[in-house]
Amino acid sequence: MSPVDSNQKPLRVLVVGATGGTGRATVEALLSAGHIVTAFSRRASKLCATMNSSRLSIFDGDVMKLRDVEEASKDQDVAIVTLGIQENPLKVRLFGSTRTPMNVRSEGTRNVIEALRKHGSGRVIVQSSYGVGESRDQLGLIDRLFFTLLLKPQIADTEIQESIVKSSDIDWVLVQPVHLTDSEEMNPPFESTRGQTRRMSVARKRVARFLTESIQRNDLNRSTVALSG
């Protein structure tokens, strides 16, 4: 990724959910672009073993605790939210999550927005999911069944998450990637503010790069963007 444009100063970016697949990739993309990053998660210190940068700060905290989020949000220009449940979806559907609250997306995002408002920061980029909100009716039959049978509680919480973002009075961008993969493909993803898609898979690293670019793209303000391969 190209470094920050000489006409734009590096931004101070809080990444919430920094140890998940997309969160980790986003931290790497932000550092590669020259930004100053605070990585936030319950076990953010795990990143110290794999990342070493003078522009990276680590904050071990619980996104469900507003006090933790407020502390991490001090002096930040923008936040990127990549919250989710990392456990097996079938296990979560049958028994619930044993490690992460089922409402982590909605309540965590609510706390991030409240903390940003308190500190006067004005922009949040939130990774959601394709098939939620405006793109709900564009899902194919197989994906509809997958959402209903396996992901129903998580999708319901993501719907609430999106409504919280859209009703906020700060600048926001909702990013809806299709099925995420660990591919190394780095070409720009296909992006659409009308819910259009190309392939129904996209590499996490491509999504991370888009999230990074979104922090300085004013053309996306208060937009929902579908990302596909």
ZASEMI-608866 format. One record per residue: x, y, z of N, C-alpha, C, CB in turn; residue in one letter. Coordinates in steps of 0.001 Angstrom, whole numbers, plus 500000, padded with zeros to 6 digits. Each point is the difference from the previous one (the first is absolute). Glycine has a CB too. Layout:
<sites>
XYZXYZXYZXYZa ...
</sites>
This chain:
<sites>
500834498806500000499166501194500000500868501242500000498189498765501208m 501393502242498036500758501243499941499909500724501325499587500173497539s 501491500511502860499957500760501241499058501186499884502337499290500496p 497398501340500652499108501154500025500478501061499023499430499521502393v 499629501048496848500300501065499046500675501152500724498040499331498560d 502931501286500782500757501089500627499112501176500367501994499294498710s 496837500822500638499072501083500306499083499661501164500089500673497617n 499968498087502873499168499576501108500883499503501136498126499405498420q 501581501054502777500794499559501139499537498617500451500362502397500712k 500532496823499890499588498710500551498906500204501050502308499053499567p 496743500054500477498919500086500965500243499048501164498417500644498169l 500999499699502966500028499130501177498734499151499950501359501681501401r 498827497027498447498879499098499724499883498940501082500283500395497544v 498525499487503018499685498952500954499365498834499252499696501691501868l 500889497124498237499435498799499382499385499144501100501705500054498102v 496980499802501867499265499263501018499696498602499469498992502144500927v 501472496841499803499926498634499489501277499650499258497505500175499822g 503609500311500700501265499986499261500626498627499854500346502269500811a 499227496734499976500634498689499909499199499013499158501004500422502223t 497837499986497260499277499160499055500702500000498652497849500478501196g 501676498681497891500672499889498704500070501313499252499232497674499897g 499634503002499948499993501275499283500628501105500833497946499281498782t 501855500678502527500589501016500869501515499994499927498040499794501505g 502552499029498577501459499888499915500506500499498644499936498039501585r 499376501553497348500394500445498657499869501515499866499276497786499062a 499729502786501614499796501454499942501111500737500735497524499642499863t 502887499844501287501136500604500714501229500008499102499071499224502216v 501196499665497124501159499910499106499882500991498844500264497579500610e 498541502537498808499801500910498874500174501451500421498443498348498973a 501038502000502194500136501374500506501457500352500252497735499827501038l 503003499268499579501418500251500257500764500129498687499839498747502175l 499837500397496863500650500062498694499741501328499314499784497533499803s 499034503048500449499645501278499387500546501191500771497958498925499118a 502676500832502020500637501092500734499178500614501106501187500437497961g 497703498949502406499154500559501048500478499573501390498068499998498400h 501381500639502616500328499729501395498843499206500584501417502121500228i 498850496681500237498937499039500294499969499629501480500211499113497674v 498566500839502876499761499392501300499157498755499774500139502243501212t 500408496600499114499305498728499820499280499648501296501712499219498293a 496962500625501607499161499774501183499317498642499901499627502483500252f 500540496687500752499206498780500172500310499458501382499999499471497496s 499289499470502905500257499443501327501411499444500108497578499465500213r 502959500068498663501356499441500012500854500651498914499105497815500887r 500838503491499049500753500719498977501505499801500147498166501676499911a 502293498042501298501440499828500212500566498823499219499721500990502255s 499408498105497248500476498907499157500675500514498738498175498569500894k 501432502631498667500570500560498780501468500343500160497766500885499425l 502680499311501820501391500380500235500966498937499484499272501303502003c 500266497448497969500878498913499579500237499996498499499184498679501925a 499932501957497322500099499955498542500167501365499358498623497975500078t 501131503084500650500100501344499437500907500850500874497695499803498995m 503195500916500374500923500853500737500110501319499256501292498004500909n 498061503021499626500019501307499352499896501088501055498957499039497914s 501786502033501890499936501131500930498668500732499885502489500241499854s 496766499471499079498696500652499795498839499133500475500971501205498051r 499329497692502634498955499101500496499955500021501519500277498546497978l 498530501734502557499748499896501436498991498887500239500493502466500345s 499630496885500782499156498863500340499110500371501180501748498377499147i 496958501287500747499065500264501099499178498741500244499892502484499437f 500402496831501665499200498843500403498761500508500732502068498510500175d 496771501321499214498779500506500609498783499254499504501062502222500220g 497821498005500442498737499346499684499080501018499338500261498378501940d 499361501368496820499161500953499265498619500136500627501245499433497917v 498355499594502909498700500073500665500042500934501216499506497665499214m 501675502796501140500156500930501119500304501392499451500826498136501521k 498220502759498615500146501340499434501245500702500520497528500133499791l 502808499639501460501178500659500575501268499615499248498876500027502236r 501252498689497412501173499550499239500051500688498632499923497772501191d 498938502284498151499956500584498655500294501493500056498333498259499289v 501135502408501711500262501434500138501487500259500212497703500329500956e 502943498848499840501432500170500253500804499803498715499673499209502368e 499978499760496872500737499709498764499733501028498915499907497593500573a 498945503079499495499593500933498942500601501390500147497907498724499828s 502759501544501282500569501332500206500980500336498880499722499749502493k 500143501443496954500927500539498998499984499241498677501411500752501875d 497571498443497888499908499287498724499266500851498967500017497793501218q 500409502112497522499330500716498922498818499215499443502166501091499446d 497945497592500564498994499146499376500086498618500631500110501307497821v 498775497960502152499994498617500476499545499076498877499537500768502363a 501075498070497568499564498939499100499528498840500866501625500717498152i 497136498837501634499398498948500813499921498713499189498672501707501309v 501975497234499180499978498701499324499594498916500997501793500761498374t 497132499486502336499557499086501042499288498785499420499799501935501549l 500294496959499162499297498793499584500277498863500957500122500742497627g 499244498124502102500178498795500801500832499016499189497790500360501222i 503329499209499330500952499188499258499752498498500120501629501812500345q 497425497783500498499779498572500236499243499340498845499989500459502459e 500022498216497543499294499226498980498530500408499948501598498079500330n 497879502295498501498626500505499928498937498979500396500783501498498219p 499463497210501506499028498981500400499941499889501520500415498745497858l 500761501250502774500049499961501460499297501208500607502153498731499875k 498088502443499555499380501218500517498489499941499824502083501301499470v 497466498186499385498558499916499736499311499067500975500434500464497597r 500221498427502754499383499005500871500110500351501483500518498304498272l 500641502230502111500263500174501433500323501438500392500814497675500022f 499285503216499010500418501353500300501520500100500065497862500365501244g 502630500833498859501445500213500079500472499858501436499909501528498012s 501204497795502164500560499836501347501040501056500326499575497571499819t 500864503184499181501083500976500220499575501442499744501600498225499370r 497389501956499794499650501352499562498499500231500140501944500002498401t 497632501130502156498566500284500102499340499999498612500432501364502086p 498360498117497832499312499907498719499671501381499428499055497802500725m 500888503220500112499705501357499534501252500861499910497742499801501012n 503410499557498770501261500743499993500044501042498885501126497997500967v 498281501688497886500042500957498888499194501258500324500269498091498388r 498509501717502059499145501164500237500453500810501216498103498744498971s 502082500602502166500365500745501203501426500518499935498401498613501291e 502486500595498117501365500475499833500073501228499122500787497685500301g 498486502285498589499989501144499089499339501203500648499942498440498051t 498993501319502711499353501109500723501005500681500928497770498808499887r 503022500397500826500997500568500907501073500781499251499573498118501571n 500853501365497285501008500711499207499463501361499555500954497797499212v 497831502236500286499422501263499528499836500981501151498806498772498167i 500722500737502979499835500876501160501343500562500452497986498680500702e 503039500478499291501332500458500417500574501021499024500380497789501101a 499438501979497609500489500955499005499312501350500160500466498109498422l 498227501869501812499262501250500190500492500738501241498001498984498873r 502271500279502181500469500623501232501321500726499781498832498227501317k 502047501174497887501325500582499781500056500924498784500961497976501055h 497913502202498260499968500912498869500556499440498720500174501772501616g 500020496899498328500426499376498748498776499808499115501946498829501146s 498270501261497536498832500089499155499831498960498921500165502303500466g 500500496537499611499860499047498904500178498569500498500836501737498394r 498264497380501143500109498590500330499757499186498735499239500420502388v 501616498580497404499865499074498881499636498645500610501697501277498514i 497183498156501075499510498773500627499881498888498970498761501355501710v 501922497535498556499815498823499168498739499279500436502487499783499642q 496578500100499440498751499290500245500036498703499204498721502169500406s 500222497497498902499952498783499202499052500187498831500517498612502026s 499878500892496822499089500017498861498786499131500325501926500371498379y 496898500116501233498768499288500319499276500578501194501018497982499056g 499502503131501470499390500702501123499508501352499499501502498816501690v 497407501665498870499521501325499645499614500122498540501426500893501784g 499184500069497529499623500311498627500278498870499027500440502354500522e 500493496758499799500336498898499091499276498703500366502228501061499640s 496900498987501340499328498789500486499261499268498890499765501086502220r 499511499645496958499175499373498970500793499550498778498135501401500791d 503170498842499202500811499616498848500764498698500228500208502410499438q 499590496963501708500641498717500272499405498904499120500449500726502365l 500385498344497216499526498826499295499373499005500965501767500341498267g 497574498642501186499276499037500818500912499279500980498390499716498138l 502781499829501400500892499258500885500459500860501171500750498624498052i 499601502624501661500438500884501073498855500339500952501733500939498466d 497054499179501015498847500242500883499831498848500985498875501336498186r 501259497433501303499883498827500861501126499961501025498881498759498138l 502333501561501417501163500020500901499780501007501122501515499335498098f 498013501846501546499746501033501001498928499542500980500650501772498344f 498273497632501136498883499609500844500340498829500905498472500827498246t 502190498153501197500248498789500757501179500125500960499057498736498101l 501997501971501482501217500030500809500270501346500680500899498300498462l 498799502781500869500458501307500474498882500923500483501870499758498427l 496938499731501752498860500865500304500241500944501178498554498212499107k 501909501313502060500218500941501120501071501040499689499323498194501570p 501737501391497753501071500944499682499552501030498965501676498220500525q 497546501333498497499498500939499003499025500982500627500305498271498222i 498866501243502711499063500891500685500753501098500748498358498106500227a 502753501522500408500793501003500719500685500958499032500362498361501856d 500044501130496979500617500870498996498989500987499448501611498183499414t 497139501404500459498942500931499585499883501148500999498759498116498869e 501271501546502416499936501039501036501235500887499929498639498480501480i 502521500904498312501239500767499865499881501046498901501297498021500807q 498202501566498032499870500948498892499031501126500334500507498153498406e 498392501531502274499037501046500342500601501007500971498136498378499630s 502728501144501280500678500901500937500933500940499245499857498255501812i 500888501203497236500925500812499219499240501052499199501596498062499863v 497347501523499460499271500908499116499285501112500757499712498112498426k 499932501632502818499304501022500785500953500931500742498120498408500249s 503182501341499655500968500839500712500199501320499271501146497949500880s 499367503040499847500196501324499420501460500265499646498046500797501313d 502786498157498673501380500161499554500137499438498591500852499859502383i 500248500435496965500249499448498667500180498487500104501072502173499244d 498344497094499818500127498549500042500051499409498598498793499981502185w 501807498846497743499973499175498793499731498572500455501623501536498721v 497381497814500674499729498591500244500565499198498840497908500539501335l 502901498470498972500639499179498973499448498581500115502118501432500033v 497302498070498871499351498691499990500751499043499072497772501086500490q 503227498212500015500684499016499160499155498738499845502219500910500750p 497952498423498110499396498682499809500857498980500749499024500654497721v 500888498075501956500726498970500739501505500285500008498221498331499384h 502366501680501822501412500342500153500882498772499830499367501869501535l 501787498330497811500978498927499823501364500484500474498701499056498040t 502226500014502094501368500336500390500940500051498798499575498939502218d 499868501275496609500793500106498787500984501164500103498105499010498674s 502992500883500608501009501062499973499723501010498887501674498388500933e 497231501445498352499675500901498886499843501423500512498865498121498764e 501795502834500587500014501367500496499474501031499008501907499333501383m 497563500228497469499408500968499097498819500680500681500740498644498006n 498932502599501619498883500686500644498709499197499873501105502194499524p 498069497765501521498731499283499915499003500775499142500419498984502263p 498531500336497346498887500659499301499126500647501063500042498331498049f 499762502961501862499207500714501003498738500584499379502094500531501270e 496823499440499491498725500511499513499192500567501157500015498327498122s 499441502857501697499101500592500988498552499644499703501618501874500333t 498176497259498682498636499549499651499817498499500239499876501830498290r 501066497577502430499866498603500344500377499023498906498256500721501499g 502379499772497444500400499109498912501248499224500392499001501573498311q 501131497210501168501166499171500283500523499384498710499133499516502314t 502091500004497758500606499283498886500115498535500412501291502070499201r 499794497535501442500098498662500579499544500052501457501913499396498436r 497580499472502066499491499982501371501068499597501005497754499458499099m 503480500913500632501087499837500963500965501155499808499761497465500019s 500929502883501062500960501094499943501055499757501085498237501637499104v 503006498665500587501099499771500937499960501013501145501392499063498126a 498881500452503083500029500891501158500978501154499798499394498065501456r 501753501637497926500998501051499798499492501086499061501797498319500390k 497371501305498651499416501001499109499002500864500766500310498458498027r 498925500901502853499055500750500831500764500937500931498332498100499888v 502747501411500709500805500821500906500559501228499285500585497944501308a 499852501860497475500527501128499232498901501020499725501717498492498952r 497074501017500743498880500917499760499630500750501278499147498478498186f 500821500826502948499707500663501261501017501101500277498967497886500871l 502288501828498844501057500984500194499794501223499109501568498148500613t 498130501618498127499772501114499074498769500809500390501076498671498183e 497932500668502413498735500657500320500143501100501037498870497887499451s 502174502069501366500118501006501052500250501388499424500872498240501536i 499569501835497196500270501296499377499204500225498709502274499897500998q 496707499284498779499166500147498802498683500682500358501049497940498987r 498884503353500760498795500752500329498817499642499109501459501831500790n 498816497573498040498912499639499096499145498857500551501417500755498092d 499078498555502925499267498869500566499218500372501262501743498503499052l 498330502742501368499383500379501274498520499675500015501685501812500257n 497882497521500824498608499582500219499499499109498863499590502120501275r 501296496996498277499667499049498925500186498569500504500701501683498232s 498527497404501177500173498572500205500614499428498731498027499870501618t 503121499476498529500764499541498836500099498478500030501322502165499945v 498199497182498998500161498558499848501359499736499354497480499647499792a 503247499382500756501313499633499478499982498539499560501123501699501503l 499356498051497266500084498628499506501271499848499185497480499780499966s 502838498968499696501223499725499254499837500241498520500604498348501710g 
</sites>
